[in-house]
């Protein structure tokens, strides 16, 4: 029996309760910034790293609320965090993916994420893959995420390269 893999990710929610999602290159689905945790990396560090690599977003770790670890699909769990923001502070048209892979058909290097959008529940129901839709919409995790935290001021946003300490360290 193989061990369950752990991916960590970030739900980025604006003042209208919409979720920021990215289009997975080569797929019809849209997704959160998320990915496999590296050896020695904590869940919050992983979620912040994935948000930066896949969406170009950098948030101060103190703005994140831990939503915990959730069964995602057979062999994989998700540890998710939420950050509240505004659509002025976090603009979908300014998101950029810096993580690339070799396309399975063309062999060309392409970004993991090639489009970004704010989406409400009705839109998410058709945009998300089944496992993510079940977790966020059917099981109510997105509704719960909307109820925690507050929208942080733009001044609370960390800039790329700015040190904020170890986000997984508890004191």
PAZAPA-4460 file (N, C-alpha, C; in steps of 0.05 Angstrom, whole numbers, plus 32768, in hexadecimal, padded with zeros to 4 digits):
% residues 171
    n_x    n_y    n_z   ca_x   ca_y   ca_z    c_x    c_y    c_z   seq   type   mol
   8011   7FE8   8000   8000   8000   8000   8012   8019   8000     1      X     A
   800C   802C   7FEF   801C   8044   7FED   8011   805A   8000     2      X     A
   8023   806B   8008   801C   8081   801A   800B   8095   800C     3      X     A
   7FFA   80A2   801B   7FE9   80B7   800F   7FFB   80D0   800A     4      X     A
   7FF9   80DB   7FF2   8008   80F3   7FEB   7FF9   810B   7FF7     5      X     A
   8009   8121   7FFC   7FFD   8139   8007   8003   8150   7FF4     6      X     A
   7FEE   815D   7FEB   7FF1   8176   7FDD   7FE6   818D   7FEF     7      X     A
   7FF1   81A4   7FEB   7FE8   81BB   7FFB   7FE0   81D1   7FE8     8      X     A
   7FCB   81E1   7FF0   7FC2   81F5   7FDF   7FB5   820C   7FED     9      X     A
   7FAE   8221   7FDD   7FA3   823A   7FE8   7F89   8241   7FDA    10      X     A
   7F75   8246   7FEA   7F5C   8251   7FE0   7F5E   826F   7FE3    11      X     A
   7F5D   827E   7FCD   7F5F   829B   7FCC   7F43   82A5   7FC6    12      X     A
   7F37   82B3   7FDA   7F1B   82BB   7FD9   7F19   82DA   7FDA    13      X     A
   7F0A   82E5   7FC8   7F07   8302   7FC7   7EEF   830C   7FD7    14      X     A
   7EEB   8326   7FD5   7ED5   8333   7FE5   7EB9   832B   7FDC    15      X     A
   7EB7   831F   7FC5   7E9D   8315   7FBB   7E99   82F7   7FC1    16      X     A
   7EAD   82EB   7FCE   7EAC   82CF   7FD4   7EB4   82BD   7FBD    17      X     A
   7EBF   82C9   7FA8   7EC8   82B9   7F91   7EE3   82AD   7F96    18      X     A
   7EE9   8297   7F8A   7F02   8288   7F8D   7F13   828E   7F74    19      X     A
   7F2D   8293   7F79   7F40   8297   7F63   7F49   827B   7F5A    20      X     A
   7F45   8275   7F40   7F4D   825C   7F35   7F5E   8260   7F1C    21      X     A
   7F6E   824B   7F16   7F7F   824C   7EFF   7F79   8235   7EEC    22      X     A
   7F7B   823A   7ED2   7F75   8225   7EBF   7F8D   8213   7EBC    23      X     A
   7F89   81F9   7EC0   7F9F   81E5   7EBE   7FA4   81E0   7EA0    24      X     A
   7FBD   81E8   7E98   7FC5   81E5   7E7C   7FC0   81C9   7E71    25      X     A
   7FB3   81C7   7E5A   7FAE   81AE   7E4E   7F96   819F   7E58    26      X     A
   7F87   81AC   7E69   7F6F   81A0   7E76   7F57   81B2   7E73    27      X     A
   7F40   81A8   7E77   7F28   81B9   7E77   7F23   81C5   7E93    28      X     A
   7F31   81BB   7EA7   7F2C   81C3   7EC3   7F3C   81DB   7ECC    29      X     A
   7F31   81E7   7EE1   7F3D   81FD   7EEF   7F43   81F3   7F0B    30      X     A
   7F56   81FF   7F19   7F5F   81F5   7F33   7F6A   820B   7F44    31      X     A
   7F6F   8204   7F5D   7F7C   8216   7F71   7F9A   8214   7F6D    32      X     A
   7FA9   8227   7F78   7FC6   8223   7F79   7FCB   820D   7F8E    33      X     A
   7FD6   81F7   7F86   7FDC   81E1   7F98   7FF0   81CE   7F8C    34      X     A
   7FFD   81BF   7F9D   8011   81AC   7F93   801C   819B   7FAA    35      X     A
   802C   8187   7FA2   8038   8174   7FB5   804B   8182   7FC7    36      X     A
   804A   817A   7FE0   805C   8185   7FF5   8078   8179   7FF0    37      X     A
   808D   8189   7FF3   80A8   8180   7FF1   80B2   8175   800C    38      X     A
   80C5   8163   800B   80D1   8158   8023   80DB   816F   8035    39      X     A
   80D4   816E   804F   80DC   8182   8062   80CD   819C   8061    40      X     A
   80BA   819E   804F   80A9   81B6   804D   8090   81B3   805D    41      X     A
   8087   81C9   806A   806E   81C9   8078   8057   81CF   8066    42      X     A
   803E   81C8   806D   8027   81CD   805C   8023   81EA   8055    43      X     A
   8026   81FD   8067   8022   8219   8060   8037   8223   804D    44      X     A
   8050   821B   8051   8065   8223   803F   8060   8218   8023    45      X     A
   8056   81FF   8021   8050   81F3   8008   8039   8203   7FFA    46      X     A
   8024   8209   8008   800D   8218   7FFD   8016   8233   7FF3    47      X     A
   8027   8241   8002   8031   825B   7FF9   8043   8259   7FE1    48      X     A
   8054   8245   7FE0   8066   8240   7FC9   8055   823A   7FB0    49      X     A
   8042   8229   7FB3   8031   8223   7F9B   8022   823B   7F91    50      X     A
   8018   824C   7FA4   8009   8264   7F9B   801C   8277   7F8C    51      X     A
   8035   8278   7F94   8049   8289   7F86   8050   827D   7F6B    52      X     A
   8056   8263   7F6B   805F   8256   7F52   8049   8255   7F3D    53      X     A
   8031   824E   7F45   801B   8249   7F32   800A   8262   7F2B    54      X     A
   8008   8275   7F3E   7FF7   828D   7F3A   8007   82A7   7F3C    55      X     A
   8020   82A6   7F45   802F   82BF   7F49   8027   82CF   7F62    56      X     A
   801A   82C2   7F75   800F   82CF   7F8D   8022   82CB   7FA4    57      X     A
   8025   82E1   7FB4   8035   82E0   7FCC   8025   82ED   7FE2    58      X     A
   801E   82DD   7FF6   8010   82E7   800E   8020   82E3   8027    59      X     A
   801D   82F5   803A   8028   82F2   8054   801B   82DA   8061    60      X     A
   802B   82C7   806C   8020   82AF   8078   800C   82B5   808E    61      X     A
   800F   82CC   809C   7FFD   82D3   80B2   7FE0   82D8   80A8    62      X     A
   7FDC   82DB   808E   7FC1   82DF   8084   7FB3   82C5   807E    63      X     A
   7FC1   82AF   807E   7FB4   8295   8077   7FA6   8289   808F    64      X     A
   7F90   827B   808A   7F82   826C   809E   7F83   824F   8095    65      X     A
   7F8A   823D   80A7   7F8E   8221   80A2   7F72   8213   80A1    66      X     A
   7F6C   8207   808B   7F53   81F8   8087   7F56   81DA   808D    67      X     A
   7F6F   81D1   8091   7F74   81B5   8098   7F79   81A3   8080    68      X     A
   7F7D   818A   8088   7F83   8175   8074   7F69   8167   806D    69      X     A
   7F65   8162   8053   7F4C   8156   8049   7F52   8140   8036    70      X     A
   7F42   812B   8037   7F44   8115   8022   7F3C   8122   8008    71      X     A
   7F4D   811D   7FF3   7F48   8129   7FD9   7F3F   8113   7FC5    72      X     A
   7F50   8100   7FC1   7F48   80E8   7FB2   7F5B   80D1   7FBB    73      X     A
   7F55   80B9   7FB2   7F65   80A2   7FBB   7F82   80A7   7FB7    74      X     A
   7F91   80A6   7FCD   7FAE   80AA   7FCC   7FB8   80C6   7FCF    75      X     A
   7FA5   80DA   7FD2   7FAE   80F5   7FD4   7F9C   8105   7FE7    76      X     A
   7FA8   8114   7FF9   7F9A   8126   800B   7FA2   8143   8004    77      X     A
   7F92   8156   800B   7F98   8172   8008   7F98   8180   8023    78      X     A
   7FAD   8190   8028   7FAE   81A1   803F   7FA9   81BD   8034    79      X     A
   7F93   81CA   803C   7F8C   81E3   8030   7F8C   81FA   8044    80      X     A
   7F91   8212   8039   7F91   822B   8047   7F7F   823E   8038    81      X     A
   7F76   8253   8045   7F66   8268   8038   7F73   8283   803E    82      X     A
   7F72   8294   802A   7F7A   82B0   802E   7F63   82C1   8022    83      X     A
   7F5B   82D5   8031   7F47   82E8   8027   7F55   8300   801B    84      X     A
   7F4C   8309   8005   7F58   831F   7FF7   7F43   8330   7FE9    85      X     A
   7F4A   8343   7FDA   7F37   8352   7FCA   7F3F   834F   7FAC    86      X     A
   7F2C   8353   7F9B   7F33   8350   7F7E   7F44   8367   7F75    87      X     A
   7F46   837D   7F84   7F59   8392   7F7E   7F76   838A   7F85    88      X     A
   7F79   837E   7F9D   7F93   8375   7FA6   7F9D   835E   7F96    89      X     A
   7F8C   834B   7F8F   7F94   8333   7F81   7F84   8331   7F67    90      X     A
   7F91   833B   7F52   7F84   833C   7F38   7F8A   8324   7F27    91      X     A
   7F75   8316   7F1D   7F79   82FF   7F0D   7F8A   8305   7EF4    92      X     A
   7F87   831C   7EE9   7F96   8323   7ED1   7FB4   8328   7ED5    93      X     A
   7FBC   8329   7EEF   7FD8   832C   7EF5   7FE5   8312   7EFF    94      X     A
   7FD6   82FD   7F01   7FE1   82E3   7F09   7FF3   82D8   7EF3    95      X     A
   8008   82CB   7EFB   801B   82BF   7EE9   8025   82A5   7EF4    96      X     A
   8027   8291   7EE3   8032   8277   7EEB   804F   8275   7EE3    97      X     A
   8061   826D   7EF6   807D   826A   7EF0   8086   824D   7EF1    98      X     A
   8073   823B   7EF4   8079   821E   7EF5   8071   8212   7EDB    99      X     A
   8084   8204   7ECE   8080   81F9   7EB3   8084   81DB   7EB3   100      X     A
   8078   81CE   7E9E   807C   81B2   7E99   807E   81AD   7E7B   101      X     A
   8088   8196   7E73   8089   818E   7E57   806E   8183   7E4F   102      X     A
   8061   8190   7E3B   8046   8187   7E32   8048   816A   7E28   103      X     A
   8034   815A   7E31   8035   813D   7E2B   8032   8137   7E0D   104      X     A
   8027   8149   7DFD   8024   8144   7DE0   803A   8152   7DD0   105      X     A
   803E   816C   7DD5   8051   817B   7DC5   806E   817B   7DD0   106      X     A
   8071   8175   7DEA   808C   8176   7DF6   8095   8192   7DFC   107      X     A
   8085   81A6   7DF4   808B   81C2   7DF9   8088   81C9   7E17   108      X     A
   809A   81DA   7E21   8097   81E3   7E3D   807F   81F7   7E3F   109      X     A
   806D   81F1   7E50   8055   8201   7E54   8050   8206   7E71   110      X     A
   8043   821C   7E79   803D   8221   7E95   8028   820D   7E9F   111      X     A
   802A   8206   7EB9   8016   81F5   7EC5   7FFA   8201   7EC4   112      X     A
   7FF9   821C   7EC6   7FE0   822A   7EC7   7FE1   8240   7EB1   113      X     A
   7FCD   8241   7EA0   7FCE   8253   7E89   7FB7   8268   7E88   114      X     A
   7FA7   826A   7E9E   7F92   827E   7EA0   7F88   8280   7EBC   115      X     A
   7F7E   8297   7EC3   7F76   829D   7EDF   7F5B   82AB   7EDF   116      X     A
   7F4A   82A5   7EF3   7F30   82B2   7EF5   7F24   82B0   7F11   117      X     A
   7F14   82C4   7F18   7F04   82C2   7F30   7EEA   82B4   7F28   118      X     A
   7EE1   82A1   7F39   7EC9   8292   7F32   7EB7   828E   7F4B   119      X     A
   7E9C   8290   7F46   7E89   828B   7F5B   7E81   826D   7F5A   120      X     A
   7E70   8265   7F6D   7E69   8248   7F6F   7E5E   823C   7F56   121      X     A
   7E4C   824B   7F49   7E40   8240   7F30   7E55   823C   7F1B   122      X     A
   7E67   824E   7F18   7E7D   824A   7F05   7E90   8233   7F0D   123      X     A
   7E96   8232   7F27   7EA8   821D   7F31   7E9D   8201   7F2C   124      X     A
   7E83   81FF   7F2E   7E76   81E5   7F2A   7E7D   81D8   7F0F   125      X     A
   7E82   81E9   7EFB   7E89   81DF   7EE0   7EA7   81E1   7EDA   126      X     A
   7EB5   81F1   7EEA   7ED2   81F5   7EE4   7EE4   81E1   7EF2   127      X     A
   7EDD   81D9   7F0A   7EEE   81C8   7F1B   7EEC   81AA   7F13   128      X     A
   7F01   819B   7F16   7F01   817E   7F13   7EF0   8172   7F29   129      X     A
   7EE6   815A   7F25   7ED4   814D   7F38   7EDD   814C   7F55   130      X     A
   7EF6   8144   7F5A   7EFF   8142   7F76   7F00   815D   7F84   131      X     A
   7F08   8172   7F76   7F0A   818C   7F82   7EED   8197   7F85   132      X     A
   7EDC   8193   7F72   7EC0   819C   7F74   7EB2   818F   7F8D   133      X     A
   7EB7   8175   7F90   7EAA   8167   7FA7   7EB4   8173   7FC1   134      X     A
   7ECF   8178   7FC4   7EDA   8182   7FDC   7ED1   819E   7FE2   135      X     A
   7ED3   81B0   7FCE   7ECD   81CC   7FD3   7EAF   81D2   7FD4   136      X     A
   7EA0   81C8   7FC1   7E84   81CF   7FBF   7E72   81BB   7FCD   137      X     A
   7E74   81A1   7FC6   7E61   818E   7FD1   7E65   818A   7FEF   138      X     A
   7E7E   8189   7FF8   7E84   8186   8015   7E84   81A0   8024   139      X     A
   7E82   81B6   8016   7E7F   81D0   8023   7E99   81DD   802D   140      X     A
   7EB0   81D4   8024   7EC9   81E0   802E   7ECC   81FD   8025   141      X     A
   7EC4   8203   800C   7EC6   821F   8003   7EB3   8231   8013   142      X     A
   7E9B   8228   8019   7E89   8238   8029   7E95   823D   8045   143      X     A
   7EA1   8229   8051   7EAF   822C   806A   7EC6   8240   8068   144      X     A
   7ED6   823E   8053   7EED   824F   804F   7EE4   826D   804D   145      X     A
   7ECD   8271   8041   7EC3   828D   803F   7EBC   8299   805A   146      X     A
   7EB6   8288   806E   7EAD   8291   8088   7EC4   8297   809B   147      X     A
   7EDD   8290   8094   7EF4   8294   80A5   7F06   82AA   809A   148      X     A
   7F13   82B8   80AC   7F26   82CC   80A4   7F18   82E6   809B   149      X     A
   7F28   82FA   8096   7F1E   8313   808D   7F2F   831C   8075   150      X     A
   7F24   832E   8065   7F33   8338   804F   7F49   8349   8059   151      X     A
   7F62   8343   8052   7F79   8351   805C   7F7F   836A   804B   152      X     A
   7F8B   837E   8057   7F92   8396   8048   7FA9   8390   8035   153      X     A
   7FAB   839F   8020   7FC1   839B   800D   7FDC   839E   801B   154      X     A
   7FDD   83AE   802F   7FF6   83B2   803E   7FFF   8398   804B   155      X     A
   7FED   8385   8050   7FF4   836C   805C   7FFF   8358   8049   156      X     A
   8001   835F   8030   800B   834D   801B   8029   834D   801A   157      X     A
   8035   8336   801B   8052   8334   8019   805A   8337   7FFC   158      X     A
   8072   8343   7FF8   807C   8346   7FDD   8090   832F   7FD8   159      X     A
   8094   8328   7FBE   80A7   8313   7FB7   80C2   831A   7FC2   160      X     A
   80CF   8306   7FCF   80E9   830A   7FDA   80EA   8316   7FF6   161      X     A
   80D3   831D   8000   80D1   8329   801B   80D0   8312   802F   162      X     A
   80E1   8311   8043   80E2   82FC   8056   80CB   82FF   806B   163      X     A
   80BD   82E8   8070   80A8   82E9   8084   80AB   82D3   8098   164      X     A
   80C2   82C7   8099   80C7   82B2   80AD   80BC   8297   80A3   165      X     A
   80BD   8284   80B4   80B3   8269   80AE   8095   8267   80B3   166      X     A
   8085   8265   809E   8068   8265   80A2   805E   824C   80B0   167      X     A
   806D   8236   80B1   8064   821E   80BE   806E   821C   80DB   168      X     A
   807C   822F   80E4   8086   822F   80FF   8070   8238   8112   169      X     A
   806C   8229   8127   8059   8231   813B   8068   823A   8154   170      X     A
   805F   824F   8160   806D   8259   8178   805A   825A   818F   171      X     A
***
